[in-house]
């Protein structure tokens, strides 16, 4: 079962008195929410039963209406505590990154002073002076390094003050536009899934009026012809089996909307693990995919070009939704699951200030969380299994093993490794991802392949990644095609890791 929400507009189909009722009750609901929040946070807070009684006596609402207020405020308090916890964790990560940066640059200045005293400038990381082209402000590299350290110390002080403030300040809960919305929480044991707001099969929505408004609107008020463009069949099924339905009314763009939340059964699974898998590798500018059979052999591959630069949230979601629809269509065609990497960029995003603008721009454009959300929703609606696997060494394994073997790009080669790893996870097939023979001699622990104590294959991939890290990708492929791999320890250009 999965919780889903379906929305429709009710202002165009309701009489004027119903719009007035929504406005009046939303003000009462907002005042009750404010009082409930104050009573919950002051002096440890009251119990839910006492809060319910207090709201009933203060605002003239019944028990179920007061229970909806208490349930919503309780959820908002829990959300605020979780957000505060994540905020503190993020600031601690930023402080850790700043301290590491300061330690590195202070050591470089210390080494520079030692080298200058011993007249060994070539051994120092910082030169005594720099060209005007490199720095138009005519500052030496030593002056630039000292300036960076001062800036980071100021940033460290600000982060420490923020952290101390967050730990000591009382909890703050944002209720939003509480005066233009109200909620009726449902329960499975109640009639039609909700005791105070009930929708029948004819589309009539019957709402219980609180005691404080009965003199003006009567005991009940009815909204006729309530239908949903999407999800009508799920709502009718929930009414038939007695599933809980929660109603939320909110005012937006001069209209009142009604949103119904209920549990929806899962779509019957169409994918079969015996028919292989589709692996996905997400990159900032391209999404690579490969289809492998049940034995891990490549059968098909392709790419989806993406450009998310300077696009708002809605445009990014639209682009990713179109690609997710094509991926799921491929999975339906091959009747196989989809495999993606289980990535987490929270630690890397804490280091953006120390990694430079180019890296920050690349990582901010890497919309993996939104991609995962869109793809997971699409797979759920179509009955396709979505498997998440460990992303360790997928890029270097695809680069060194399958890129030249099949003539793939780096992203599709990594997607091939992801697909094979997903099949191994679910079907327990022992697909080997050991090092190719030509790389065994360049890793320090090659005796494991020559009869020594065996290690996990990932430990050897880690050593290979370290050995190849000084080589740029161009030098890597040039060396592979024209020279032994053993000579890949260093590159003249001093480029980055080929992975």
Secondary structure, 3 states (H helix, E strand, C coil): CEEEEEEEECCCCCCHHHHHHHHHHHHHHHHHHHHHHHHHHHHHCCCHHHHHHHHHHHHCCCHHHHHHHHHHHHHHHHHHHHHHHHHHHHHHHHHHHHHHHHHHHHHHHHHHHHHHHCCCHHHCCCCCCCCCCCCCCCCCHHHHHHHHHHHHHHHHHHHHHHHHHHHHCCCCCCCCCHHHEEEECCCCCCHHHCCCEEECCCCCEEEECCHHHHHHHCCEEEECCCCCCCCHHHHHHHHHHCCCCEEEEEEECCEEEEEEEEEECCCCCCCCHHHCEEEEEECCCEEEEEEECCCCCEEEEEEEECCCCCCCHHHHHHHHHHHHHHHHHHHHHHCCEEEEECCCCHHHHCCHHHHCHHHHHHHHCCCHHHHHHHHHHHHHHHCCCEEEECCCCHHHHHHHHHHHHHCCCHHHHHHHHHHHHHHHHHHCCCCCCCCCHHHHCCCCCHHHHHCCCCCCHHHHHHHHHHHHCCCCHHHHHHHHHHCCHHHHCCCCCCCCCCC
